[in-house]
């Protein structure tokens, strides 16, 4: 076996590999360990596993293992491990299937070797592959990219078979985990939801549904929890800073709110309002009345999410046509708001969290004894006459009742607090610039990067 120095000297970047090569050495990080699947085709049958690797340049490649090789190298090819891969078969990427590398794939064979390595591995190239949610929103439909953010919520699994899916909320943007990702990664994330971990999703696809930008896993996606590349570590530091100040990041103003076109109430209630280029709009208004302040929630069927009738703790869902269905409480808050010229009615569903600062279960528990002693109830009552920014969506299916001047708000932020947050972010940006070089020097530690022990 060659020494580590000899292996390092022989190392080549992934992009220098060629199909004709049979003798080569690459040094890679395993960031997608894959799952074992059975296969059965006209020529063969057995088990197969695809792992995803990246080199220090940030170039990714798939490596496929069959049958006995899966067990042979399972302790080496685990997520976040660094290793040398020596020799093997270089195949052309199959154009009929998705692949992280446009031209090449690695196939394990008899003379192939894997050697674990603990020396420094630069993840700067890998980190640079990741884009912001704002950048992702501007990509064309179908674009594949890497994204990183803070996990803030995870929804129950839905569907069966090839339609099985689970939605997670990362930085308040929905990411849909399909099939195996829903079942395997979804269950792991469910257990960690309270900790607000950093989650990286590689090779996911942008989709748009009813004007909403969303993200979905693909066949080649990989999910990483608490990765240690540069952008992920910087994000974790930012989250820790907010947490130390008792700030819930899931309630901060969203990118969508910041980027939305600003209008007035009189603009959006007009049927001739031009919304061909934009879907989301924001307007400032004061709360005049809270129309259901004593009970700002409803009972929702867990299957179809429609309102159910609950009598003696037994819920009947008219949509599903079933009695005694499982149900849960969901927010619904109805407001009358006004600006200098006009007034309208605004309904908040889950966006009520932005106003009250807690989920519906916490709110109901807080008012179960004496609601006047609940800090959340007092916050609701004291919101009258305060000025807020409302984010509304207006399109052919979500235009609200313009004649009745009723709209659904997807986000609400107090105007004074938005200004304070922006100042705080500017201070953080200034101090962050000075720390950038230090972060880049110190980041390369476990899990992904380990210092040499030699």
C-alpha positions in Angstrom: 0.0 0.0 0.0 1.3 3.4 -0.9 2.1 6.0 1.8 -0.2 9.0 2.3 2.4 11.3 0.8 2.6 9.0 -2.3 -1.2 8.9 -2.6 -1.5 12.7 -2.2 1.2 13.2 -4.9 -0.8 10.9 -7.3 -4.1 12.6 -6.7 -5.9 14.2 -9.6 -9.1 16.3 -9.8 -12.3 14.5 -10.8 -12.6 16.5 -13.9 -9.2 15.2 -15.2 -10.5 11.6 -15.2 -11.2 10.0 -18.5 -13.2 6.9 -19.6 -10.1 5.2 -20.7 -8.3 5.7 -17.4 -7.8 2.5 -15.2 -5.0 3.7 -12.9 -5.8 6.9 -10.9 -6.2 8.3 -7.4 -8.8 10.9 -6.2 -9.3 12.3 -2.8 -12.9 13.0 -2.0 -15.5 13.8 0.6 -18.5 11.5 0.8 -21.6 13.7 1.1 -24.3 11.4 -0.1 -24.0 7.8 1.2 -27.1 6.5 -0.7 -29.3 3.6 0.2 -29.1 -0.1 -0.8 -31.7 -1.0 -3.4 -32.6 -4.3 -5.2 -32.5 -4.5 -9.0 -33.6 -7.0 -11.5 -33.1 -6.6 -15.3 -32.6 -8.8 -18.3 -28.9 -9.5 -17.7 -28.5 -9.4 -13.9 -30.1 -9.0 -10.5 -28.8 -8.1 -7.0 -28.3 -5.0 -4.9 -27.0 -1.6 -5.8 -25.9 1.5 -4.0 -24.9 4.9 -5.4 -22.7 7.2 -3.3 -22.0 10.8 -4.1 -18.5 12.3 -3.8 -17.0 15.7 -4.2 -13.3 16.8 -4.5 -11.6 20.0 -3.2 -12.5 21.8 -6.5 -16.2 21.3 -5.7 -16.7 18.8 -8.5 -19.2 16.0 -7.8 -19.4 12.5 -9.1 -21.5 9.3 -8.5 -19.8 6.0 -7.6 -21.9 2.8 -8.0 -21.4 -0.3 -5.9 -23.0 -3.7 -6.6 -23.6 -6.7 -4.4 -20.5 -7.7 -2.3 -18.8 -4.3 -2.8 -21.5 -2.6 -0.8 -20.7 -4.6 2.3 -16.9 -4.5 1.6 -16.7 -0.7 1.6 -19.6 0.3 3.8 -17.5 1.5 6.7 -15.5 3.8 4.4 -18.1 5.3 2.2 -20.2 6.9 4.9 -21.5 10.5 4.8 -18.9 13.1 5.9 -15.9 10.7 5.6 -12.9 11.7 3.6 -11.1 9.0 1.6 -8.8 8.1 -1.2 -10.3 6.1 -4.0 -7.7 4.2 -6.0 -8.2 2.8 -9.5 -11.5 1.5 -10.7 -13.7 1.8 -13.8 -14.6 5.2 -15.2 -17.9 5.1 -17.1 -19.6 7.6 -19.3 -22.7 9.0 -17.6 -25.9 7.4 -18.8 -27.8 10.1 -20.6 -31.1 8.4 -19.8 -30.6 9.0 -16.0 -29.8 12.0 -13.9 -26.2 12.3 -12.7 -24.3 14.8 -10.6 -21.5 14.8 -13.2 -22.5 15.5 -16.8 -19.9 13.1 -18.4 -18.6 10.6 -15.9 -19.4 8.0 -13.2 -17.3 5.6 -11.2 -17.9 1.9 -11.1 -16.4 -0.3 -8.4 -14.5 -3.4 -9.5 -12.0 -6.0 -8.1 -8.8 -4.0 -8.1 -10.4 -0.9 -6.6 -9.3 0.4 -3.2 -10.7 2.8 -0.7 -8.5 4.3 2.1 -9.9 6.6 4.8 -8.0 9.9 5.3 -8.0 12.3 8.3 -5.9 15.1 6.9 -7.3 18.6 6.1 -9.9 18.8 3.3 -10.8 22.1 1.9 -14.6 22.5 1.4 -14.5 26.0 -0.1 -15.1 24.7 -3.6 -18.1 22.6 -2.3 -19.4 25.5 -0.3 -19.4 27.8 -3.3 -21.8 25.5 -5.1 -24.6 26.5 -2.7 -26.9 29.4 -3.6 -29.2 31.5 -1.5 -33.0 31.0 -1.5 -33.3 34.4 -3.1 -31.0 33.3 -6.0 -32.9 30.0 -6.3 -36.2 31.8 -6.6 -34.8 33.6 -9.7 -33.8 30.4 -11.4 -35.9 28.9 -14.3 -38.2 26.0 -13.5 -36.4 22.7 -13.5 -33.0 24.1 -12.5 -30.9 21.8 -10.3 -28.9 23.5 -7.5 -27.6 23.1 -3.9 -29.2 25.0 -1.0 -28.5 25.4 2.7 -30.7 26.8 5.5 -32.2 26.4 9.0 -34.8 23.7 9.5 -37.8 25.4 11.1 -40.7 23.0 10.5 -41.6 19.5 9.2 -45.0 18.4 8.1 -46.5 14.9 8.3 -46.0 12.4 5.5 -48.5 12.3 2.7 -49.4 10.0 -0.2 -48.3 6.4 -0.9 -45.9 4.6 -3.2 -44.3 6.8 -5.8 -46.4 9.8 -4.5 -45.1 9.6 -1.0 -43.8 12.9 0.2 -43.1 15.1 3.2 -42.7 18.8 3.3 -40.0 20.4 5.4 -39.7 24.2 5.9 -36.1 25.5 5.6 -35.7 29.2 6.1 -39.5 29.5 5.7 -39.3 28.0 2.2 -41.0 24.6 1.5 -38.7 21.8 0.4 -40.6 18.6 -0.6 -38.9 15.3 0.2 -40.1 12.6 -2.2 -40.2 8.8 -1.8 -37.1 7.5 0.1 -36.1 11.0 1.2 -39.5 11.4 2.8 -39.3 8.2 4.7 -35.6 8.0 5.7 -34.4 11.6 5.9 -37.8 12.9 6.9 -37.9 10.6 10.0 -34.4 11.7 11.1 -35.3 15.4 10.7 -38.5 14.9 12.6 -36.5 13.9 15.7 -34.3 17.0 15.4 -37.0 19.6 14.7 -36.7 21.2 18.1 -33.0 21.9 17.7 -33.3 24.1 14.5 -30.4 22.3 12.7 -28.7 23.5 9.6 -29.8 21.4 6.6 -28.0 21.2 3.2 -30.0 19.9 0.3 -27.8 19.1 -2.8 -29.1 18.6 -6.3 -32.6 19.7 -5.7 -35.0 21.2 -8.3 -36.9 24.4 -8.5 -40.6 24.1 -9.3 -43.4 26.6 -9.4 -47.0 25.7 -8.4 -49.8 28.3 -8.6 -47.2 31.1 -8.6 -45.4 29.8 -5.6 -41.7 29.0 -5.8 -40.8 25.7 -4.2 -38.1 23.1 -4.1 -38.2 19.3 -4.5 -35.8 16.5 -4.2 -34.7 14.6 -7.2 -33.4 11.0 -7.8 -29.8 12.3 -7.3 -30.4 14.6 -4.3 -28.5 14.3 -1.0 -29.6 15.7 2.4 -26.9 16.7 5.0 -27.6 17.6 8.6 -25.2 20.0 10.4 -22.6 20.0 7.6 -19.3 21.9 8.3 -18.6 23.7 5.0 -18.1 27.4 5.1 -21.6 28.7 4.3 -23.2 26.2 6.6 -21.0 27.2 9.5 -21.6 30.9 8.9 -25.3 30.2 8.9 -25.0 28.3 12.2 -23.1 31.2 13.7 -25.8 33.6 12.6 -28.5 31.3 14.1 -26.6 31.1 17.4 -26.4 34.9 17.5 -30.1 35.2 17.0 -30.9 32.5 19.6 -28.7 34.2 22.2 -30.9 37.3 21.7 -34.1 35.2 22.1 -35.0 35.8 18.5 -37.0 33.1 16.7 -35.6 33.1 13.1 -38.8 31.5 11.7 -40.6 34.8 12.6 -38.2 37.2 11.0 -39.2 39.1 7.9 -39.0 36.8 4.9 -37.1 37.4 1.6 -40.5 37.4 -0.1 -41.8 40.2 2.1 -38.6 42.2 1.5 -38.8 41.8 -2.3 -42.6 42.1 -2.7 -43.9 45.1 -4.6 -45.2 47.8 -2.2 -48.8 49.1 -2.9 -51.7 50.7 -1.0 -55.0 49.1 -0.1 -56.8 51.2 -2.8 -54.5 49.8 -5.4 -55.2 46.1 -4.8 -58.9 46.4 -4.3 -59.3 47.8 -7.8 -60.2 45.2 -10.4 -58.1 47.0 -12.9 -55.0 46.5 -10.7 -52.0 45.3 -12.9 -50.5 42.2 -11.4 -49.2 40.6 -14.6 -45.6 40.8 -13.6 -46.0 40.3 -9.8 -47.8 37.9 -7.6 -46.9 39.0 -4.1 -47.6 42.5 -2.8 -47.2 44.2 0.5 -49.0 47.2 2.0 -48.9 49.0 5.4 -52.0 49.3 7.5 -53.2 49.7 11.1 -55.4 47.1 12.8 -58.8 48.6 13.6 -60.5 45.5 14.9 -59.8 41.9 15.8 -63.0 40.2 14.8 -62.4 36.8 16.5 -59.9 37.7 19.3 -61.5 35.2 21.8 -61.0 32.2 19.6 -58.5 32.7 16.7 -58.4 29.1 15.6 -60.5 26.3 14.1 -60.5 22.5 14.2 -59.0 21.0 11.0 -59.2 17.5 9.6 -55.7 15.9 9.5 -56.5 14.3 6.2 -58.0 17.0 4.1 -57.2 20.1 6.3 -60.8 21.3 6.0 -62.8 22.6 9.0 -64.6 19.9 11.1 -67.5 20.0 13.5 -66.5 18.8 17.0 -69.2 17.7 19.4 -68.3 16.0 22.6 -64.7 15.6 21.4 -65.9 13.7 18.3 -65.0 15.4 15.0 -67.1 15.0 11.8 -65.5 16.0 8.5 -68.1 16.9 5.9 -65.4 16.9 3.1 -64.3 13.4 3.9 -67.7 12.2 4.9 -66.3 10.6 8.0 -67.2 10.9 11.7 -64.6 10.7 14.5 -61.7 11.8 12.3 -58.3 12.8 13.6 -58.2 16.6 13.8 -55.9 19.4 15.0 -56.3 23.1 15.8 -55.2 25.6 13.2 -55.0 29.4 13.3 -57.5 31.6 11.7 -57.5 35.3 12.7 -59.8 37.9 11.1 -58.8 41.5 11.1 -60.2 44.8 9.9 -57.3 47.1 8.9 -57.1 50.6 7.5 -54.6 53.1 6.0 -55.0 56.9 5.4 -57.6 56.4 2.6 -59.1 52.9 2.7 -59.9 49.9 4.8 -60.2 46.2 4.2 -60.5 42.8 5.9 -57.5 40.5 6.2 -57.5 36.9 7.2 -54.4 35.2 8.7 -54.0 31.4 8.9 -50.7 30.0 9.9 -49.2 33.5 9.4 -50.9 34.3 12.7 -47.6 33.1 14.3 -45.9 36.2 13.0 -48.2 38.3 15.0 -48.5 36.3 18.2 -45.0 34.7 18.3 -46.1 31.1 19.0 -47.9 28.1 17.4 -51.6 27.5 17.9 -51.1 24.8 20.5 -49.0 27.0 22.7 -51.5 29.8 22.3 -54.5 27.7 23.4 -52.6 26.4 26.4 -51.6 29.9 27.4 -55.2 31.1 27.6 -56.6 27.9 29.2 -56.7 29.4 32.7 -57.0 33.2 32.5 -56.4 34.5 29.1 -55.8 38.0 30.4 -52.6 36.6 32.0 -51.4 35.2 28.7 -48.6 37.3 27.2 -49.7 36.1 23.7 -53.3 37.2 24.3 -52.1 40.6 25.6 -49.9 40.9 22.5 -53.0 40.2 20.3 -55.1 42.8 22.1 -52.4 45.4 22.1 -51.9 45.1 18.4 -54.9 47.4 17.7 -53.9 50.7 16.2 -50.4 49.5 15.5 -49.0 49.7 12.0 -48.1 46.4 10.2 -46.8 45.3 6.9 -49.1 42.7 5.3 -47.8 40.3 2.5 -50.7 39.2 0.2 -50.8 37.0 -2.8 -52.9 38.1 -5.7 -53.5 36.0 -8.8 -56.4 34.4 -10.6 -56.9 31.9 -7.9 -55.8 33.8 -4.8 -57.1 37.3 -5.5 -59.2 37.4 -2.4 -62.6 39.1 -2.4 -61.8 42.4 -3.9 -65.4 43.6 -3.9 -65.7 42.9 -0.2 -62.1 44.1 0.3 -61.0 40.8 1.9 -57.5 39.4 1.5 -55.5 36.5 2.9 -52.1 37.6 4.3 -49.2 35.1 4.2 -47.1 37.2 6.5 -47.5 40.1 8.9 -44.7 42.2 10.5 -44.9 45.2 12.7 -43.4 48.2 10.8 -41.3 49.5 13.7 -39.8 46.0 14.3 -38.9 45.6 10.6 -36.8 48.8 10.8 -35.1 47.6 14.0 -34.2 44.2 12.4 -32.8 45.9 9.3 -30.5 48.0 11.5 -29.4 44.9 13.4 -28.7 43.0 10.2 -26.5 45.9 9.0 -24.5 45.8 12.1 -24.1 42.0 11.8 -23.0 42.4 8.2 -20.3 44.9 9.1 -18.9 42.8 11.9 -19.3 39.7 9.7 -17.1 41.1 7.0 -14.2 41.4 9.4 -14.6 37.8 10.5 -14.9 36.2 7.1 -11.2 35.3 6.7 -11.1 33.9 10.2 -14.2 31.8 9.5 -12.6 30.4 6.3 -9.5 29.5 8.2 -11.2 27.8 11.2 -14.1 26.0 9.5 -12.3 23.0 8.2 -12.8 20.8 11.3 -15.0 17.6 11.8 -17.6 16.6 10.8 -16.4 17.3 7.2 -12.9 18.5 7.7 -10.4 17.1 10.1 -6.9 18.4 10.9 -4.0 16.1 10.3 -2.9 14.2 13.4 0.6 13.7 11.9 
